[in-house]
């Protein structure tokens, strides 16, 4: 993946993480069920953002993997 695609995906997943966090923190309306698991979606997008950050560091030349034995 190129640098531009990685940066776009990182920005999008960070924005989604913030949006899902905000939606999950809203007060629950009595009598209305929540139709989406906002906290789970927030953790999923945050995990993907972490993967994109590690990939970005690898693109800049940092070795993030373990040593080969």
N, C-alpha and C positions, 0 to 999 in steps of 0.2 A: 504494500500500500504506500502511496506517496505521502509526502508531508502535508499537502493541502487537504487530502481526504481525511487524514488522521486528525488534523486540527478542526475540520468541520464536524466530524463525528464526536470529538471530545467536547466541543462547544454545545452541540445538540444534546448530548447526554447530560452535561452539567445543567443545561436549561431544563431538561425533563426532570432531573432529580429535584431541582428547586420547585418546579411546578407540582410534582407529586407530593413533595413534602408539605407544600402549602395546602393542597387539597386534602391531605390526610390530617392536617392540624385543625381544620375547621370544626366547629362544634357539631355534634350529631343532632339532627332534627328528630325529636321524638315522633315515633310512628312511621318514619321513613327509613327503610334499610339502605345501607350503603351498597351500591351496585358494583363497585370496583375496589379491589384491595390496594389502596393507595400506598400503604407502608411497604408492602411487598414490591410493588412497581418501583418505588423509590429506591429500595435496596438493589433491585435488579439493574436499574439504570446507573446507580452509583458504582456497582461492580464493573459494568461495561466501561464507565468513565475511567476507572482505575486501570483496566486493561489498555485503554487507549493512551493513558499517561505513561505506562510502562513502554508501550510501543513507540511513543514519541521520544522517550529517553534512549531507546535502542536506535532510533533513526539518527540521533545526535552523537552516537558512538559510545554510549555508556553500556557496559555489559551488565545486564541484570540477572542473567542466569547463573547457575552454579558452575563450579569448575568441573571439567570433564576428567574422569579418572581412568 
